């Protein structure tokens, strides 16, 4: 799922292409994408894009008649930009926005349709899509600590809860916790002052570094390769691969359709965190340390 760095760069790329341009026509190819009926989708046709805004992981496009289009890409939704002369190269989208200078489209990989489009009128309706999470970049350390510790959650849950922090998801939370050398399962109210400082610094550094990295990639072209699995990531999506810091094999905890990746040597003192499905299956045979895991592999 595109997270804060990806959405930030999406918006910056869109600002240079569509702000000040008129939306001529909307072609909704999949009706299940649209989640609102009033105001109607076509109420922004013929109007000029005036501004864009990030709301958590959502992209909001504002028009001169105070209508907003709110896009949530979810896991597999991606945006694409085509110039007018590239009309014949447009891949089948869920929705196509034709502007006076090009086409903005939304596609979604796979068969599950989770991406969404809302049409809202005015700031009040737009704010209803804000889950209330704290915007973390540049926030004071004490404000960050206070928000994160309001409720006693695991660090993984607290970082990815949109009512606590804005824009951080599965991928960058893994990277933040690895950078901070903290277990994803430690409770927020268990952290000492040094651990809070490491967590805060990691949040600021990881998100800033990835915004700059993605921004550099999008200098010339619209960001097409938006993915949660990048070779430059330290642990996310790297199960079984060596940790970039210590060389220990990256481990994972799987739940539902997500997984948490971590380094057991850098983050958990050599302990393996229980994978809900596999540890229940193996019971006493589940290796609890790096050494036990390595011994099991030798058998």
Secondary structure as the mmCIF struct_conf table of DSSP 4:
data_model
#
loop_
_struct_conf.conf_type_id
_struct_conf.id
_struct_conf.beg_label_comp_id
_struct_conf.beg_label_asym_id
_struct_conf.beg_label_seq_id
_struct_conf.end_label_comp_id
_struct_conf.end_label_asym_id
_struct_conf.end_label_seq_id
HELX_RH_AL_P HELX_RH_AL_P1 UNK A 4 UNK A 18
TURN_TY1_P TURN_TY1_P1 UNK A 19 UNK A 20
STRN STRN1 UNK A 22 UNK A 22
STRN STRN2 UNK A 23 UNK A 28
BEND BEND1 UNK A 29 UNK A 29
HELX_RH_3T_P HELX_RH_3T_P1 UNK A 31 UNK A 33
STRN STRN3 UNK A 34 UNK A 34
BEND BEND2 UNK A 38 UNK A 39
HELX_RH_3T_P HELX_RH_3T_P2 UNK A 41 UNK A 44
TURN_TY1_P TURN_TY1_P2 UNK A 45 UNK A 46
STRN STRN4 UNK A 48 UNK A 48
STRN STRN5 UNK A 49 UNK A 55
TURN_TY1_P TURN_TY1_P3 UNK A 56 UNK A 57
STRN STRN6 UNK A 58 UNK A 63
TURN_TY1_P TURN_TY1_P4 UNK A 64 UNK A 65
BEND BEND3 UNK A 66 UNK A 66
STRN STRN7 UNK A 67 UNK A 72
TURN_TY1_P TURN_TY1_P5 UNK A 74 UNK A 76
STRN STRN8 UNK A 77 UNK A 83
HELX_RH_3T_P HELX_RH_3T_P3 UNK A 84 UNK A 89
BEND BEND4 UNK A 94 UNK A 94
STRN STRN9 UNK A 95 UNK A 99
TURN_TY1_P TURN_TY1_P6 UNK A 100 UNK A 101
STRN STRN10 UNK A 102 UNK A 108
BEND BEND5 UNK A 110 UNK A 111
STRN STRN11 UNK A 116 UNK A 121
HELX_RH_AL_P HELX_RH_AL_P2 UNK A 122 UNK A 127
TURN_TY1_P TURN_TY1_P7 UNK A 128 UNK A 129
STRN STRN12 UNK A 134 UNK A 134
TURN_TY1_P TURN_TY1_P8 UNK A 137 UNK A 138
HELX_RH_AL_P HELX_RH_AL_P3 UNK A 141 UNK A 148
TURN_TY1_P TURN_TY1_P9 UNK A 149 UNK A 149
BEND BEND6 UNK A 150 UNK A 151
STRN STRN13 UNK A 154 UNK A 154
HELX_RH_AL_P HELX_RH_AL_P4 UNK A 155 UNK A 160
TURN_TY1_P TURN_TY1_P10 UNK A 162 UNK A 164
STRN STRN14 UNK A 165 UNK A 165
BEND BEND7 UNK A 166 UNK A 167
HELX_RH_AL_P HELX_RH_AL_P5 UNK A 170 UNK A 180
TURN_TY1_P TURN_TY1_P11 UNK A 181 UNK A 181
TURN_TY1_P TURN_TY1_P12 UNK A 184 UNK A 185
BEND BEND8 UNK A 186 UNK A 186
STRN STRN15 UNK A 187 UNK A 187
HELX_RH_3T_P HELX_RH_3T_P4 UNK A 188 UNK A 190
HELX_RH_AL_P HELX_RH_AL_P6 UNK A 193 UNK A 217
TURN_TY1_P TURN_TY1_P13 UNK A 218 UNK A 218
BEND BEND9 UNK A 219 UNK A 221
BEND BEND10 UNK A 228 UNK A 228
TURN_TY1_P TURN_TY1_P14 UNK A 231 UNK A 232
BEND BEND11 UNK A 234 UNK A 235
TURN_TY1_P TURN_TY1_P15 UNK A 236 UNK A 237
TURN_TY1_P TURN_TY1_P16 UNK A 239 UNK A 240
BEND BEND12 UNK A 241 UNK A 241
STRN STRN16 UNK A 242 UNK A 242
HELX_LH_PP_P HELX_LH_PP_P1 UNK A 243 UNK A 243
TURN_TY1_P TURN_TY1_P17 UNK A 244 UNK A 246
HELX_LH_PP_P HELX_LH_PP_P2 UNK A 248 UNK A 248
STRN STRN17 UNK A 249 UNK A 249
HELX_LH_PP_P HELX_LH_PP_P3 UNK A 250 UNK A 250
STRN STRN18 UNK A 251 UNK A 255
TURN_TY1_P TURN_TY1_P18 UNK A 256 UNK A 257
STRN STRN19 UNK A 258 UNK A 262
HELX_RH_AL_P HELX_RH_AL_P7 UNK A 264 UNK A 267
BEND BEND13 UNK A 268 UNK A 268
TURN_TY1_P TURN_TY1_P19 UNK A 269 UNK A 270
STRN STRN20 UNK A 271 UNK A 271
HELX_LH_PP_P HELX_LH_PP_P4 UNK A 272 UNK A 275
HELX_RH_AL_P HELX_RH_AL_P8 UNK A 276 UNK A 282
HELX_RH_3T_P HELX_RH_3T_P5 UNK A 283 UNK A 285
BEND BEND14 UNK A 286 UNK A 286
STRN STRN21 UNK A 289 UNK A 289
HELX_RH_AL_P HELX_RH_AL_P9 UNK A 290 UNK A 298
#
